[in-house]
Amino acid sequence: MRLPRSLTAQSWTARFSITSGVAILVLIAIAWVVFGFGSLGLNTSATIALSLGILLTAGLGVGLMALVFYSNRSGQDDLVQRSARER
């Protein structure tokens, strides 16, 4: 039995978001271990703010890209293009 196109797009989008989020967390952890943020001269609260800013910005980028992929895979783009041609 084949899943509807929107369900496969949703599962792919979820996997993409989770994988990207984990990869970003791993990269930040590696950077923290290798380089350490102490050399930046920041106190603890500034380091936490920096880390949260990086995570939230990367999360926003991942979320927006996931929505672009979902829109393309679910056929929403085709509907918009079709209606634009009919005008």
Z-matrix of the N, CA and C atoms (Angstrom, degrees):
N
C 1 1.450
C 2 1.529 1 108.93
N 3 1.279 2 116.10 1 132.65
C 4 1.456 3 121.40 2 -177.70
C 5 1.519 4 110.01 3 -97.26
N 6 1.325 5 115.71 4 135.29
C 7 1.463 6 120.67 5 179.11
C 8 1.521 7 110.85 6 -74.49
N 9 1.335 8 117.21 7 150.75
C 10 1.463 9 119.44 8 174.75
C 11 1.525 10 110.21 9 -60.98
N 12 1.302 11 115.09 10 154.58
C 13 1.463 12 121.45 11 -175.52
C 14 1.517 13 111.91 12 -59.25
N 15 1.324 14 118.49 13 -36.89
C 16 1.463 15 120.68 14 -177.62
C 17 1.528 16 111.40 15 -70.06
N 18 1.350 17 117.75 16 -33.18
C 19 1.465 18 119.70 17 178.78
C 20 1.522 19 111.60 18 -70.34
N 21 1.320 20 117.67 19 -40.03
C 22 1.463 21 119.19 20 177.59
C 23 1.520 22 110.24 21 -67.30
N 24 1.321 23 117.79 22 -35.41
C 25 1.459 24 120.97 23 177.14
C 26 1.525 25 110.73 24 -66.55
N 27 1.339 26 117.11 25 -38.55
C 28 1.455 27 120.30 26 178.77
C 29 1.520 28 111.33 27 -66.16
N 30 1.325 29 117.36 28 -43.90
C 31 1.460 30 119.25 29 -179.08
C 32 1.519 31 110.70 30 -67.15
N 33 1.329 32 118.31 31 -37.23
C 34 1.448 33 121.00 32 177.07
C 35 1.522 34 110.42 33 -65.80
N 36 1.321 35 117.27 34 -41.86
C 37 1.459 36 121.42 35 179.47
C 38 1.522 37 110.90 36 -62.99
N 39 1.325 38 116.85 37 -41.62
C 40 1.467 39 120.32 38 178.38
C 41 1.526 40 110.62 39 -64.41
N 42 1.326 41 117.22 40 -45.14
C 43 1.469 42 120.12 41 178.61
C 44 1.514 43 111.20 42 -62.62
N 45 1.334 44 117.62 43 -41.05
C 46 1.464 45 122.06 44 178.64
C 47 1.526 46 110.65 45 -61.49
N 48 1.315 47 116.87 46 -45.92
C 49 1.464 48 120.95 47 -178.20
C 50 1.521 49 111.55 48 -64.73
N 51 1.319 50 116.88 49 -44.77
C 52 1.463 51 120.53 50 -179.19
C 53 1.527 52 110.78 51 -66.35
N 54 1.324 53 116.88 52 -45.63
C 55 1.463 54 120.55 53 179.72
C 56 1.519 55 111.64 54 -62.29
N 57 1.319 56 116.99 55 -43.30
C 58 1.460 57 120.64 56 179.15
C 59 1.520 58 111.30 57 -65.10
N 60 1.316 59 116.94 58 -42.11
C 61 1.462 60 120.43 59 179.04
C 62 1.514 61 112.43 60 -62.40
N 63 1.327 62 116.51 61 -43.07
C 64 1.462 63 120.56 62 178.19
C 65 1.531 64 110.36 63 -65.45
N 66 1.317 65 117.04 64 -41.74
C 67 1.466 66 120.26 65 179.04
C 68 1.527 67 111.36 66 -61.92
N 69 1.314 68 117.21 67 -40.91
C 70 1.464 69 120.83 68 178.84
C 71 1.524 70 110.66 69 -65.39
N 72 1.336 71 116.86 70 -43.25
C 73 1.467 72 120.19 71 177.85
C 74 1.525 73 111.44 72 -61.82
N 75 1.322 74 117.08 73 -41.41
C 76 1.463 75 120.78 74 179.35
C 77 1.522 76 110.95 75 -64.71
N 78 1.330 77 116.67 76 -43.09
C 79 1.464 78 119.95 77 178.97
C 80 1.527 79 112.10 78 -63.75
N 81 1.314 80 117.48 79 -40.21
C 82 1.469 81 120.16 80 177.69
C 83 1.519 82 110.14 81 -66.47
N 84 1.333 83 117.55 82 -40.22
C 85 1.466 84 120.59 83 178.46
C 86 1.526 85 111.10 84 -64.28
N 87 1.325 86 117.00 85 -41.13
C 88 1.463 87 120.44 86 178.18
C 89 1.525 88 110.11 87 -64.34
N 90 1.331 89 116.97 88 -43.88
C 91 1.464 90 120.18 89 178.40
C 92 1.523 91 110.85 90 -61.77
N 93 1.321 92 116.96 91 -38.17
C 94 1.460 93 121.54 92 179.91
C 95 1.532 94 109.95 93 -65.47
N 96 1.334 95 116.69 94 -43.55
C 97 1.465 96 120.47 95 -178.32
C 98 1.528 97 111.18 96 -69.62
N 99 1.332 98 116.65 97 -44.88
C 100 1.463 99 120.30 98 -174.92
C 101 1.527 100 111.68 99 -73.45
N 102 1.320 101 116.82 100 -50.41
C 103 1.455 102 120.39 101 -173.67
C 104 1.519 103 112.80 102 -99.01
N 105 1.304 104 116.65 103 -31.36
C 106 1.464 105 120.98 104 -176.36
C 107 1.521 106 110.20 105 68.42
N 108 1.301 107 116.42 106 144.92
C 109 1.453 108 119.70 107 178.94
C 110 1.523 109 111.34 108 -93.76
N 111 1.348 110 117.61 109 -2.06
C 112 1.455 111 121.25 110 179.12
C 113 1.516 112 112.55 111 -66.01
N 114 1.319 113 116.80 112 -28.07
C 115 1.465 114 120.41 113 -179.44
C 116 1.532 115 112.49 114 -70.62
N 117 1.323 116 116.70 115 -12.68
C 118 1.463 117 120.00 116 178.18
C 119 1.520 118 112.19 117 -78.41
N 120 1.325 119 116.78 118 -14.03
C 121 1.452 120 120.43 119 -179.82
C 122 1.518 121 112.78 120 78.52
N 123 1.324 122 117.41 121 25.01
C 124 1.458 123 121.19 122 -179.19
C 125 1.520 124 110.00 123 -98.60
N 126 1.324 125 115.99 124 146.46
C 127 1.457 126 119.07 125 174.21
C 128 1.535 127 109.27 126 -79.93
N 129 1.312 128 116.40 127 -179.60
C 130 1.467 129 120.91 128 -174.08
C 131 1.524 130 112.35 129 -62.44
N 132 1.316 131 118.14 130 -44.84
C 133 1.469 132 119.89 131 -177.59
C 134 1.528 133 111.25 132 -67.39
N 135 1.315 134 118.17 133 -34.58
C 136 1.466 135 120.55 134 177.77
C 137 1.528 136 110.44 135 -69.86
N 138 1.327 137 116.80 136 -36.24
C 139 1.462 138 120.35 137 177.57
C 140 1.526 139 110.86 138 -66.12
N 141 1.329 140 116.45 139 -40.43
C 142 1.463 141 120.45 140 177.51
C 143 1.530 142 110.15 141 -65.18
N 144 1.318 143 117.00 142 -42.68
C 145 1.467 144 120.98 143 178.44
C 146 1.532 145 110.90 144 -63.19
N 147 1.330 146 116.33 145 -41.03
C 148 1.458 147 120.59 146 177.81
C 149 1.526 148 110.71 147 -62.28
N 150 1.324 149 116.73 148 -46.01
C 151 1.466 150 121.17 149 179.87
C 152 1.522 151 111.46 150 -62.95
N 153 1.329 152 116.90 151 -44.61
C 154 1.473 153 119.88 152 178.37
C 155 1.522 154 111.50 153 -64.26
N 156 1.309 155 117.48 154 -39.00
C 157 1.457 156 120.78 155 177.83
C 158 1.516 157 112.07 156 -62.55
N 159 1.325 158 115.86 157 -42.76
C 160 1.468 159 120.09 158 177.79
C 161 1.519 160 110.44 159 -63.90
N 162 1.334 161 116.73 160 -46.38
C 163 1.467 162 120.53 161 -178.57
C 164 1.526 163 112.03 162 -63.93
N 165 1.326 164 117.13 163 -44.34
C 166 1.465 165 119.47 164 -178.50
C 167 1.525 166 111.80 165 -68.15
N 168 1.334 167 117.24 166 -38.69
C 169 1.460 168 120.01 167 178.30
C 170 1.528 169 110.98 168 -66.23
N 171 1.323 170 116.28 169 -44.26
C 172 1.465 171 119.83 170 177.62
C 173 1.524 172 110.21 171 -65.11
N 174 1.324 173 117.75 172 -40.14
C 175 1.458 174 121.13 173 178.05
C 176 1.519 175 112.34 174 -62.11
N 177 1.322 176 116.64 175 -39.46
C 178 1.465 177 120.61 176 176.67
C 179 1.524 178 110.63 177 -62.98
N 180 1.336 179 116.73 178 -43.79
C 181 1.465 180 120.42 179 178.22
C 182 1.514 181 112.05 180 -62.78
N 183 1.326 182 116.67 181 -43.84
C 184 1.463 183 120.95 182 178.80
C 185 1.529 184 110.27 183 -63.96
N 186 1.317 185 116.98 184 -43.13
C 187 1.464 186 120.58 185 179.75
C 188 1.520 187 112.68 186 -62.51
N 189 1.327 188 116.26 187 -43.42
C 190 1.467 189 119.40 188 179.50
C 191 1.528 190 111.63 189 -66.98
N 192 1.333 191 116.99 190 -39.75
C 193 1.466 192 119.14 191 177.52
C 194 1.529 193 110.65 192 -66.44
N 195 1.331 194 116.91 193 -37.28
C 196 1.461 195 120.07 194 177.32
C 197 1.523 196 110.41 195 -62.40
N 198 1.325 197 117.22 196 -39.58
C 199 1.464 198 120.13 197 177.80
C 200 1.524 199 112.04 198 -66.17
N 201 1.332 200 116.86 199 -36.63
C 202 1.464 201 120.35 200 176.76
C 203 1.525 202 110.12 201 -63.37
N 204 1.342 203 116.28 202 -46.72
C 205 1.459 204 119.85 203 178.93
C 206 1.521 205 111.32 204 -64.45
N 207 1.324 206 117.64 205 -41.45
C 208 1.465 207 121.15 206 179.49
C 209 1.529 208 110.40 207 -62.29
N 210 1.321 209 116.38 208 -44.18
C 211 1.461 210 120.28 209 -179.75
C 212 1.523 211 110.79 210 -60.66
N 213 1.318 212 116.16 211 -41.79
C 214 1.457 213 120.58 212 -179.63
C 215 1.524 214 111.18 213 -68.64
N 216 1.328 215 117.78 214 -45.37
C 217 1.460 216 121.22 215 -175.17
C 218 1.525 217 113.10 216 -75.48
N 219 1.327 218 117.94 217 -24.78
C 220 1.461 219 119.25 218 -178.05
C 221 1.527 220 112.53 219 -87.18
N 222 1.316 221 117.95 220 -7.21
C 223 1.451 222 120.79 221 177.32
C 224 1.518 223 114.34 222 92.90
N 225 1.315 224 117.88 223 4.08
C 226 1.458 225 120.23 224 -179.69
C 227 1.529 226 111.55 225 -64.82
N 228 1.326 227 117.16 226 -35.86
C 229 1.463 228 120.60 227 178.67
C 230 1.519 229 111.19 228 -64.69
N 231 1.325 230 116.26 229 -36.94
C 232 1.464 231 119.85 230 179.50
C 233 1.527 232 111.20 231 -63.55
N 234 1.323 233 116.59 232 -39.50
C 235 1.467 234 120.27 233 179.35
C 236 1.525 235 111.16 234 -64.03
N 237 1.314 236 117.24 235 -41.13
C 238 1.468 237 120.72 236 -179.60
C 239 1.517 238 110.07 237 -67.96
N 240 1.310 239 118.04 238 -44.44
C 241 1.465 240 120.68 239 179.63
C 242 1.525 241 111.36 240 -63.94
N 243 1.332 242 116.04 241 -39.89
C 244 1.472 243 120.24 242 179.66
C 245 1.536 244 110.69 243 -63.92
N 246 1.332 245 117.24 244 -43.52
C 247 1.459 246 119.48 245 -178.77
C 248 1.525 247 111.11 246 -70.35
N 249 1.334 248 117.65 247 -30.35
C 250 1.470 249 120.40 248 177.43
C 251 1.521 250 110.81 249 -68.80
N 252 1.327 251 117.28 250 -36.36
C 253 1.464 252 120.30 251 179.01
C 254 1.525 253 112.39 252 -70.44
N 255 1.341 254 116.01 253 -29.16
C 256 1.462 255 119.97 254 -178.14
C 257 1.522 256 112.55 255 -74.83
N 258 1.284 257 117.82 256 -16.69
C 259 1.484 258 120.11 257 -177.98
C 260 1.469 259 112.19 258 -75.99
